[in-house]
């Protein structure tokens, strides 16, 4: 009997040590191995129950110095914009590390997205403190706008992963995707002309007529949907959006603004400019060389100009005969959301062209997170996973760390670290800047 008890105690001890090892490996090894640290995002994450369904939200704001979460009195406590990004990140993190808690978060965040879809197929953006949907605020109404495109992107991006692990949820996800696709086909069904705005020829068939930044996120969702469904009508919509994006490109390798894709009408802004990334993805699907050529023109030239300028916030242009001139250039604020689209585009070019110069350029741009910026401040903290909300002046920092900045930083880093040698390259980069 005593011998049995000793053996039983030994088994318990071994089990306990094994449990400690597993806990250490999952919770500590990965953050040490990777610079992508979801700790602060996990702090912003919360599980709630609505209509007897468990779902996850991401708190919008987190304020310095203790980084407590903060709601917006007018908009709400959480939004589709941030939850969509977070769902995409957690799926990437799960694939990179095998962290089961991240897969759980993908599913709970997906439940929130499904809750936020209206009967029209579009999505509302915000929920209020009582968990009701904010249907009236201008940044929350269910319409063909940023939050709908991001929801479509996230749902379609994660569909295959969800389908592998939860058949019931994946069926609901597919239904939601198809509902939005039907709404898109109706919204963009009419042939619309090229129009003139501030002297520029502009497509009038993109979201908000010429919003190529929004169109690029829509294209990503449409590409994912086509891969799922093989719906040929989706290809026609992809081509329509891409043709509009191409019309928004200005300059060439020698002429300012060096192949930049303007965001809307006569404005370029850094945030959300995913046109080059979307065009490369469209090229991979459709083999239309115009998409790749236009994308690489911006990547090779305008991105280099931005690096030389230590990055910019916005440029407002005018047209003088055939010459594109800058009316106003704004350097600040600079935010993580202005950096991530360039990193994604460059890494996509690296995968496509197998040319290390694109990977190196992505590292160069990502160095913004680690001090290669105007105030020479490390914007992303590898030990906490926080990213400051922005650079507001030559030596001014917004030290809050809300959802958007946090997730955009994490997406940038994980996209680098998923490549062979990416983690080592980032660590060498940080060491060289100390």
C-alpha positions in Angstrom: 0.0 0.0 0.0 2.9 2.4 0.9 4.6 1.5 -2.3 1.5 2.3 -4.3 1.1 5.7 -2.6 4.8 6.5 -3.4 4.3 5.6 -7.0 1.0 7.6 -7.2 2.8 10.6 -5.6 5.6 10.3 -8.2 3.1 10.2 -11.0 1.4 13.3 -9.6 4.7 15.0 -9.3 5.7 14.1 -12.9 2.3 15.3 -14.1 2.7 18.6 -12.2 6.2 19.1 -13.6 4.9 18.4 -17.1 2.0 20.8 -16.6 4.5 23.5 -15.5 6.6 22.8 -18.6 3.6 23.1 -20.9 2.5 26.3 -19.2 6.0 27.8 -19.4 6.3 26.7 -23.0 3.1 28.2 -24.2 3.0 31.3 -22.1 6.7 32.2 -21.9 8.6 30.5 -24.6 6.7 32.0 -27.5 7.0 35.6 -26.3 10.7 35.0 -25.9 11.1 33.4 -29.2 9.0 35.9 -31.0 8.8 39.7 -30.7 5.1 39.5 -31.5 3.7 39.7 -28.0 -0.2 39.6 -27.6 -0.1 40.3 -23.9 -1.6 43.8 -24.2 -4.1 42.8 -26.8 -5.2 40.0 -24.4 -5.7 42.8 -21.8 -8.0 44.6 -24.2 -9.9 41.4 -25.0 -13.0 40.6 -23.1 -15.6 37.8 -23.3 -19.3 38.8 -23.1 -22.6 37.0 -23.6 -25.3 38.4 -25.9 -28.5 36.4 -26.7 -27.0 33.4 -24.9 -23.9 33.4 -27.2 -20.4 33.9 -25.9 -18.5 36.3 -27.9 -15.3 38.4 -27.7 -14.8 42.1 -27.9 -11.7 44.3 -28.0 -11.8 47.4 -25.9 -11.1 50.5 -28.1 -8.9 52.7 -26.0 -6.3 52.1 -23.3 -4.8 55.1 -21.5 -1.3 55.8 -20.1 0.1 55.4 -17.5 -1.7 52.3 -16.2 -3.3 51.4 -19.5 -6.8 51.0 -18.2 -9.5 50.5 -20.8 -11.7 53.4 -21.9 -14.9 53.6 -23.9 -16.1 56.3 -26.2 -19.2 58.1 -24.9 -20.6 58.6 -28.4 -19.5 55.5 -30.2 -19.3 52.7 -27.7 -17.0 50.2 -26.0 -15.9 48.0 -29.0 -16.2 48.0 -32.7 -16.1 45.8 -35.8 -13.0 47.7 -37.1 -10.8 46.5 -34.2 -12.4 43.1 -33.7 -11.9 42.2 -37.4 -8.2 43.1 -37.2 -7.8 41.2 -33.9 -9.5 38.1 -35.4 -7.0 38.1 -38.3 -4.1 38.6 -35.9 -5.1 35.8 -33.5 -5.5 33.4 -36.5 -2.0 34.2 -37.7 -0.7 33.8 -34.1 -2.4 30.4 -33.8 -0.9 29.2 -37.0 2.6 30.5 -36.0 2.6 29.2 -32.4 -0.2 26.6 -32.0 -1.6 28.6 -29.1 -5.0 27.2 -28.5 -6.2 30.2 -26.6 -5.7 32.3 -29.8 -7.9 29.9 -31.7 -10.6 30.3 -29.1 -10.4 34.0 -29.5 -10.7 33.8 -33.2 -14.1 32.0 -32.7 -15.4 34.4 -30.0 -14.4 37.4 -32.1 -16.1 35.9 -35.1 -19.3 35.5 -33.1 -19.2 39.3 -32.4 -18.8 40.0 -36.1 -21.8 37.8 -36.9 -23.8 39.6 -34.2 -23.0 43.0 -35.9 -24.2 42.1 -39.4 -27.5 43.7 -40.4 -30.2 42.2 -42.6 -28.8 44.3 -45.5 -25.6 42.4 -45.5 -23.6 45.5 -44.2 -22.3 45.7 -40.7 -22.8 48.1 -37.9 -19.6 49.1 -36.2 -20.0 49.8 -32.5 -21.7 48.3 -29.5 -22.7 50.4 -26.5 -22.0 49.8 -22.8 -25.3 47.8 -22.5 -24.1 45.6 -25.4 -26.8 47.0 -27.7 -25.7 47.8 -31.3 -25.1 51.5 -32.0 -27.1 52.0 -35.2 -27.2 55.8 -35.4 -23.7 57.2 -35.0 -22.2 58.1 -38.3 -19.2 55.8 -37.7 -21.5 52.9 -36.9 -24.4 52.8 -39.3 -24.7 49.6 -41.4 -23.5 50.7 -44.8 -20.8 49.9 -47.5 -18.0 51.4 -45.5 -14.6 50.6 -43.8 -16.1 48.4 -41.1 -18.1 46.2 -43.6 -15.0 45.6 -45.7 -12.9 44.7 -42.7 -15.5 42.3 -41.4 -15.7 40.7 -44.8 -11.9 40.4 -44.9 -11.7 38.9 -41.5 -14.5 36.4 -42.0 -13.2 35.3 -45.3 -9.6 35.3 -44.2 -10.4 33.0 -41.3 -13.1 30.8 -42.9 -10.9 27.8 -43.7 -9.4 27.7 -40.2 -12.8 27.9 -38.7 -14.1 25.3 -41.1 -11.4 22.9 -40.0 -12.2 23.3 -36.3 -15.9 24.2 -36.0 -18.3 23.1 -38.8 -21.3 24.7 -37.3 -19.7 28.1 -36.9 -18.2 27.9 -40.3 -21.6 27.4 -41.9 -22.8 30.6 -40.2 -19.7 32.4 -41.3 -20.2 31.4 -44.9 -23.8 32.6 -44.8 -22.7 35.9 -43.5 -20.0 36.3 -46.2 -22.5 35.4 -48.9 -24.9 38.0 -47.6 -22.3 40.7 -47.8 -21.2 39.5 -51.3 -24.8 39.8 -52.5 -25.0 43.3 -51.1 -21.7 44.2 -52.9 -23.0 42.8 -56.2 -26.1 45.0 -55.9 -24.2 48.1 -54.7 -21.6 48.0 -57.5 -23.7 46.5 -60.3 -24.2 49.7 -62.3 -21.6 50.9 -64.9 -20.4 54.3 -63.7 -18.2 56.7 -65.6 -14.8 58.3 -65.0 -15.4 61.7 -63.4 -13.2 64.8 -62.7 -12.3 65.8 -59.2 -9.8 68.6 -58.5 -8.4 68.2 -62.0 -7.9 64.5 -61.7 -9.7 61.7 -63.6 -11.3 59.5 -61.1 -13.4 56.3 -61.1 -16.9 56.8 -59.8 -17.6 53.1 -59.2 -15.4 52.5 -56.1 -16.7 52.8 -52.5 -17.5 56.5 -52.0 -16.8 56.9 -55.7 -13.0 57.0 -55.6 -12.0 55.5 -52.2 -9.3 53.2 -53.5 -8.1 52.6 -49.9 -11.5 51.1 -49.0 -11.6 49.3 -52.3 -8.3 47.6 -51.5 -9.7 46.0 -48.4 -12.9 44.9 -50.3 -10.6 43.3 -52.9 -8.9 41.2 -50.3 -12.3 39.9 -49.1 -13.5 39.2 -52.6 -10.3 37.3 -53.4 -10.8 35.1 -50.3 -14.5 34.6 -51.2 -13.6 33.5 -54.7 -11.1 30.9 -53.4 -13.9 29.5 -51.2 -16.7 29.6 -53.7 -15.2 29.8 -57.2 -17.9 32.3 -58.0 -16.9 33.8 -61.3 -19.0 36.9 -60.7 -16.7 37.7 -57.8 -13.8 37.9 -60.4 -15.7 40.5 -62.3 -16.1 42.6 -59.2 -12.4 42.1 -58.3 -11.4 43.3 -61.8 -13.8 46.3 -61.5 -12.3 47.4 -58.2 -8.7 46.9 -59.4 -9.3 48.9 -62.5 -10.5 51.7 -60.3 -7.5 51.5 -58.1 -5.2 51.7 -61.1 -6.8 55.0 -62.1 -5.8 56.4 -58.7 -2.0 56.0 -59.3 0.0 59.2 -60.0 3.6 59.7 -61.2 6.2 57.2 -62.2 9.7 56.2 -61.1 11.0 59.7 -62.1 8.0 61.9 -61.6 6.4 62.9 -58.3 4.6 61.3 -56.5 6.5 58.3 -57.8 3.6 55.8 -58.3 1.6 56.6 -55.2 -2.0 55.4 -55.1 -4.1 58.3 -53.9 -6.6 57.3 -51.2 -9.6 59.3 -52.3 -10.1 62.1 -54.9 -6.9 64.3 -54.6 -5.7 63.0 -51.2 -3.1 60.5 -50.2 -3.0 59.4 -46.6 -0.8 56.8 -44.9 -3.5 54.9 -43.0 -5.2 52.0 -44.7 -3.4 52.4 -48.0 -3.4 48.7 -48.9 -3.7 49.1 -52.7 -0.3 47.6 -53.6 -0.9 44.7 -51.3 -4.4 44.1 -52.7 -3.1 44.4 -56.3 -0.4 41.8 -55.7 -3.0 39.4 -54.3 -5.2 40.0 -57.3 -2.2 39.4 -59.6 -1.6 36.1 -57.9 -5.2 35.1 -58.5 -5.8 36.5 -62.0 -2.3 36.8 -63.5 -3.0 40.3 -64.8 0.5 41.8 -65.1 -0.9 45.4 -64.9 -1.7 44.8 -61.2 1.9 43.6 -60.4 3.5 46.4 -62.5 1.5 49.1 -60.8 2.1 47.7 -57.3 5.8 47.4 -57.7 6.0 50.9 -59.1 4.6 52.3 -55.8 6.6 49.8 -53.7 9.9 50.5 -55.4 9.6 54.3 -55.7 7.0 55.9 -53.5 7.8 53.8 -50.5 11.4 54.8 -50.9 10.4 58.5 -50.9 8.4 57.9 -47.7 11.5 56.4 -46.0 13.6 59.3 -47.1 11.0 61.7 -45.6 10.9 59.7 -42.3 7.3 59.0 -43.3 4.3 61.3 -43.8 0.7 61.5 -42.7 -1.1 63.1 -45.7 -0.6 64.8 -49.0 -3.2 66.9 -50.7 -2.6 67.3 -54.4 -3.6 69.5 -57.3 -3.3 69.1 -61.0 -1.5 71.7 -63.1 -2.1 70.6 -66.7 -0.6 67.1 -66.6 1.7 67.7 -63.6 0.7 66.4 -60.1 1.7 68.9 -57.4 1.5 68.8 -53.7 -0.7 71.5 -52.2 -0.1 70.5 -48.6 2.1 67.9 -46.9 1.4 66.8 -43.4 4.1 64.9 -41.5 2.1 64.1 -38.3 0.5 62.3 -36.8 2.2 59.1 -37.6 0.5 55.8 -36.5 1.0 52.1 -36.7 -1.8 51.9 -39.2 0.3 53.9 -41.6 3.2 51.5 -41.4 1.5 48.1 -41.5 0.1 48.3 -45.1 3.6 49.0 -46.5 5.0 46.0 -44.5 2.3 43.7 -45.9 2.9 44.9 -49.5 6.6 44.5 -49.3 6.4 41.0 -47.8 3.9 40.0 -50.5 6.4 41.4 -53.1 9.2 39.4 -51.4 7.1 36.2 -51.6 6.2 36.8 -55.2 9.5 38.0 -56.6 11.8 36.1 -54.3 14.0 39.2 -54.0 15.4 39.9 -50.6 15.5 43.6 -51.2 11.8 43.6 -50.5 12.2 41.8 -47.2 15.0 44.2 -46.2 12.8 47.2 -47.1 10.0 45.8 -45.0 12.5 45.6 -42.1 13.6 49.2 -42.8 10.0 50.4 -42.6 9.3 48.2 -39.5 12.2 49.9 -37.8 9.7 52.8 -37.2 8.4 50.7 -34.3 11.8 50.5 -32.7 13.1 54.0 -32.9 13.7 54.9 -36.5 11.3 57.9 -36.3 11.4 61.6 -35.6 11.6 61.5 -31.8 13.8 58.3 -31.8 11.4 56.6 -29.5 10.6 52.9 -29.4 7.0 52.8 -30.3 6.4 49.1 -29.6 7.4 47.4 -26.4 8.4 43.8 -26.9 8.0 43.0 -23.2 4.4 44.2 -22.9 3.1 44.1 -26.5 2.0 47.7 -26.3 2.4 50.1 -29.2 2.0 53.8 -28.5 -0.9 55.4 -30.3 1.2 57.8 -32.4 3.8 60.4 -33.0 2.1 63.7 -32.9 5.1 66.0 -33.4 8.9 66.0 -33.9 9.4 65.2 -30.2 5.8 64.4 -29.1 4.3 61.0 -28.4 0.8 59.9 -27.7 1.6 57.3 -25.0 -1.8 55.7 -24.9 -2.0 52.2 -26.4 -5.4 51.5 -27.9 -6.7 48.6 -30.0 -5.9 49.9 -33.5 -2.2 50.7 -32.8 -1.7 47.5 -30.8 -3.1 45.3 -33.5 -1.5 47.0 -36.4 1.9 46.7 -34.8 1.3 43.0 -34.0 0.2 42.3 -37.6 3.3 44.0 -38.9 5.6 42.0 -36.8 3.9 38.6 -37.1 4.0 39.0 -40.9 7.7 39.4 -40.7 8.3 36.7 -38.1 6.3 34.0 -40.0 9.1 34.2 -42.7 12.2 32.1 -42.1 14.8 34.2 -40.3 12.3 36.9 -39.6 12.6 36.9 -35.8 16.4 36.9 -36.0 16.3 39.8 -38.5 14.1 41.8 -36.2 16.3 41.1 -33.2 19.4 42.2 -35.1 17.5 45.3 -36.2 16.7 46.2 -32.6 20.2 45.5 -31.4 21.7 47.7 -34.1 19.5 50.6 -33.0 20.4 50.4 -29.3 
